[in-house]
Amino acid sequence: MAVALASPALVRANDVPLYQPSPAWVAVAPLPDPGKLGPDTPPTLILDLQQRAENGRLWAYFDSATRITTPEMLAQATSITLPWMPDKGDLIVHELSIQRDGARIDLLAKGQKFTVLRREQGLEQRELTGILSATIAVEGLQVGDVLRLRGSTTATDAALGGRVQTLMPVLAAPMRLAFGQVRFSWPTATPPKWKLLATGTVPAPVRNGAYSEVTLPLPLPKQPDMPGDSPVRYRHPPLFELATFKDWADVSQVMAPLYATTALGDPTDPIAVEVARIMRADQTSIGRAALALELVQQKIRYLAVGMDGGNYVPQAAARTWTVRYGDCKAKTLLLLTLLHAMKIEAEPVLANVGLGDLLPERLPSAIAFNHVLVRATIDGQALWLDGTGSGARLADIHDTPALRYVLPVRAAGAALMPIETHANARPVTDLSIDVDESASVDLPSVVTVVA
């Protein structure tokens, strides 16, 4: 008997869209009566987003119905693009139709199908995501028609160990919709944690048979205006989070095996050769840490590879050194390998660049983070070593990043850790401004700026 073995992170779903009816748990929204549509009716007649978390999988259903009121809208609506990640799950198309004069035109039944493209839109940001795009040019659409699209994506991430997580921005006034909602459901016997990061509404879950659900009507009430210089935790958009992680320690434990380093037993191993070179060059732990960081920053160029499970799983250290590229995960694992080989205490820490001060208010989940770096401890002092940075030197090694909070990745788990910041060893910018008004106060001054 032949048995096919594959890593769960590398099992791919369909590379083409599936065409199937929507699942039974979806409550399909009815279209508004065309006779009741007036000039003040918003063009978006339906925006319905429903998600179900069950058995380690997130099923995300979407339904949009748009009334084409202008030639400009017609030009935009005739081209549809649906992205999905085939290494995580499927794209399923339920309906593509036109409503005209009370009649429904089923475009899928007429033979129109989506074409799959592989377009890496993040190459300028040095990112390879593996996202596929299903595109279609809608045939026969006219001004006055209602274009309706319903579909779903499924997602299962083996790196999360059976956990499910989702983060959804939620529309708020002054956005206008004829009908809008977001609906989340889950088995009542295995409830996730969920949280709405917005004001003006207090949703409550309700039972629906063996499942529980929470529904938010869209748009939400207008959110308070905040000064542009207020902390980020006050200026974030409305967000809804759902996750099945128990706590931050659970997130830490799930991520820990991904960053386990292996001993460098062979002295001819290329990484072991670099370790030996660093140890000969400097006899102090802090000097060696600085040289290891400099090596990772200068010798490994940045390239994020998110396909085939790479969204959370770092590239192996040996692979990173061979190909000489990697993202924050790969650079962190390589740096950890170097430091551990030199007997320097170091651990990975998860961070959020941009929303770090919001972490204590968020649900524990891996999706709360978008960066990882190294926290080393030498002579009782914490060093924050970021392999994706540049120009690191020994003089700057005690500088603290502006991340506010991080999550240490440990086999035993950990809680959020605040970063105690202090002034950098050297100024970020050295600026000198010389204004010469000796000629006359009535004439333009000579200004010399040296940076």
Summary of the structure (lengths in Angstrom):
residues: 451
radius of gyration: 26.7
end to end distance: 71.7
largest distance: 96.2
contacts: 1323
relative contact order: 0.11
helix: 21%
strand: 32%
